[in-house]
């Protein structure tokens, strides 16, 4: 499974990309509004930070024709090469219709707010590059990880190439479970990335290494002894 950063903060995204193997960024209107930043300038700043990485940016239109118009404007603003921008469309009738229209224009599409395997299957048949199930929100009314697994099984059974981009997590265990279930990507808030690699036993082991080294070599580093 691959990782994306779910953020609208260039500074936080830059931190994650310095430390972790994230391949791009996702945004949504809630994250955007939380930052209260200039939309256009922040998008450009994120593109600069991400470089050749992929961006997933959501349209806020409600009619398919308007979704297409906004998607084309976002492409003109943000795309540097084919395949580096995916327009997020909701899993509703107008979104599915827009998906087919955007694909006819050569645009990348992520169908988002997916809450059932059938929504994911319809999105794939409409040409979506990604389908984004909301794992934690699904778990509030059912089993988010099981839904991801069923989507993965459907895609495999029918030879579909749409990627599963799991979103909305409460804890690291949910991230692990969707990886086991067959999710191709997970998008995570910046603060989640440090949690992915944290374990108290690892911290204890590192402290033990440091104590043993100091006992024999003091403050000298290995490079000083070579």
C-alpha positions in Angstrom: 0.0 0.0 0.0 1.2 3.5 -0.8 0.7 6.7 1.2 -0.6 10.2 0.5 -0.8 13.2 2.7 -4.3 14.5 3.5 -3.7 18.2 4.1 -4.0 21.7 2.8 -1.0 23.0 4.7 2.2 23.3 2.6 4.4 23.4 5.7 2.9 20.2 7.1 3.1 18.5 3.7 6.7 19.5 3.3 7.6 18.0 6.7 5.9 14.7 5.8 7.7 14.5 2.4 11.1 15.1 4.1 10.7 12.1 6.3 8.2 9.6 4.8 7.6 7.9 1.4 4.3 9.8 0.7 3.7 10.1 -3.1 1.4 13.1 -3.1 -1.5 15.0 -1.5 -5.2 14.8 -1.1 -7.5 17.7 -0.1 -11.1 18.1 0.6 -13.3 21.1 1.3 -13.3 20.6 5.1 -9.5 20.6 5.2 -9.3 23.6 2.9 -11.8 25.6 5.1 -9.9 24.7 8.3 -6.8 26.4 7.0 -8.6 29.6 6.0 -5.9 30.3 3.4 -6.0 31.8 -0.1 -7.2 28.8 -2.1 -5.3 29.5 -5.4 -2.0 30.5 -3.8 -2.1 27.6 -1.4 -2.7 25.1 -4.2 0.2 26.5 -6.1 2.4 26.3 -3.0 1.4 22.7 -2.5 2.2 21.9 -6.1 5.6 23.4 -5.6 6.2 21.3 -2.5 5.0 18.1 -4.1 6.8 18.6 -7.3 6.1 15.7 -9.7 3.9 14.0 -7.1 0.2 13.5 -7.5 -2.5 15.9 -6.3 -6.2 15.0 -5.6 -8.3 18.2 -5.5 -12.1 18.2 -5.0 -14.6 20.2 -7.1 -17.3 22.0 -5.2 -19.8 22.1 -8.1 -23.1 20.2 -8.1 -23.8 19.8 -11.8 -21.7 17.6 -14.1 -21.1 20.4 -16.6 -19.9 22.7 -13.9 -17.7 20.0 -12.4 -16.0 19.6 -15.8 -15.5 23.4 -16.1 -13.9 23.6 -12.7 -11.8 20.5 -13.4 -10.4 22.0 -16.6 -9.5 25.2 -14.7 -7.7 23.1 -12.0 -5.8 21.3 -14.7 -4.6 24.5 -16.2 -3.5 25.7 -12.8 -1.9 22.6 -11.3 -1.0 19.9 -13.8 2.6 19.7 -15.0 2.5 16.3 -16.7 -0.2 13.7 -17.5 -1.2 11.7 -14.5 -0.2 14.2 -11.8 -3.7 15.6 -11.0 -6.9 13.8 -10.1 -10.2 15.6 -9.7 -12.3 14.4 -6.8 -16.0 13.9 -7.6 -18.6 12.7 -5.1 -20.2 9.2 -5.5 -23.6 10.7 -6.5 -25.4 10.7 -9.9 -24.0 14.0 -11.1 -20.5 12.9 -9.9 -20.7 9.7 -11.9 -21.9 11.5 -15.0 -19.1 14.0 -14.6 -16.6 11.2 -14.2 -17.4 10.0 -17.7 -17.2 13.5 -19.1 -13.8 14.2 -17.4 -12.3 11.0 -18.7 -13.4 11.9 -22.2 -11.3 15.0 -21.7 -8.3 13.0 -20.6 -8.6 14.1 -16.9 -7.7 12.0 -13.9 -10.7 11.2 -11.6 -11.0 10.2 -8.0 -14.6 9.3 -6.9 -14.8 10.2 -3.2 -17.2 9.8 -0.3 -17.6 6.1 -1.1 -19.6 4.2 1.5 -20.5 0.9 -0.3 -18.9 -1.7 -2.7 -21.5 -0.9 -5.3 -20.6 2.8 -5.3 -17.0 1.8 -5.9 -18.0 -0.7 -8.7 -20.1 1.9 -10.5 -17.2 4.5 -10.1 -14.8 2.0 -11.7 -17.1 1.2 -14.6 -17.5 5.0 -15.2 -13.7 5.2 -15.6 -12.6 6.5 -12.2 -8.8 6.1 -11.6 -9.4 6.0 -7.8 -12.3 5.2 -5.5 -12.0 6.6 -2.0 -13.9 4.8 0.8 -14.2 6.6 4.1 -13.0 3.9 6.5 -13.6 5.4 9.9 -16.9 7.0 9.0 -18.0 3.6 7.6 -17.0 2.0 10.8 -19.4 4.2 12.7 -22.3 2.5 10.9 -20.7 -0.8 9.9 -17.3 -2.2 9.1 -15.0 0.1 7.1 -12.2 -2.4 6.7 -14.6 -5.1 5.5 -16.0 -2.7 2.9 -12.5 -2.1 1.6 -11.9 -5.8 1.3 -15.1 -6.3 -0.6 -14.2 -3.5 -3.0 -10.8 -5.1 -3.6 -12.5 -8.5 -4.3 -14.9 -6.9 -6.7 -12.1 -5.2 -8.6 -10.0 -8.3 -8.8 -13.0 -10.5 -9.8 -13.9 -8.2 -12.7 -10.4 -7.2 -13.8 -10.8 -3.5 -12.9 -7.8 -1.3 -12.6 -9.3 1.4 -10.4 -7.2 2.0 -7.3 -8.7 2.0 -3.8 -7.7 5.1 -2.0 -8.7 4.6 1.6 -9.4 7.7 3.7 -10.7 8.7 7.1 -8.9 6.9 9.9 -9.1 7.0 13.7 -6.0 5.0 14.5 -3.0 3.2 13.0 -4.6 -0.2 13.3 -7.3 0.8 10.8 -4.5 1.8 8.4 -2.9 -1.7 8.8 -6.2 -3.4 8.3 -7.0 -1.7 5.0 -3.5 -2.5 3.8 -4.3 -6.2 4.6 -7.7 -5.9 2.9 -6.1 -4.8 -0.4 -6.2 -1.0 -0.4 -3.7 0.4 -2.9 -3.4 3.8 -1.2 -4.1 5.4 2.2 -4.3 9.1 2.7 -3.5 10.3 6.1 -3.3 13.6 8.1 0.3 14.7 8.6 0.3 13.8 12.4 -0.5 10.2 11.5 2.8 9.6 9.8 4.9 9.7 13.0 2.4 7.3 14.6 2.9 4.8 11.8 6.5 4.1 12.9 6.2 4.7 16.6 6.4 1.7 19.0 7.5 1.9 22.6 9.7 -1.2 22.3 11.6 0.5 19.4 12.1 3.6 21.6 13.4 1.3 24.4 15.7 -0.6 22.0 17.2 2.7 20.7 17.9 4.0 24.3 19.6 0.7 25.1 21.8 1.0 22.0 22.8 4.5 23.0 23.5 3.5 26.7 25.7 0.6 25.7 27.6 2.7 23.2 28.3 5.5 25.7 29.5 2.9 28.3 32.3 1.8 26.0 33.0 4.8 23.6 31.6 7.8 25.5 30.5 10.6 23.3 32.5 9.5 20.3 30.4 8.7 17.2 31.2 5.7 14.9 32.5 8.1 12.3 35.1 9.3 14.8 36.4 5.8 15.2 36.8 4.9 11.5 
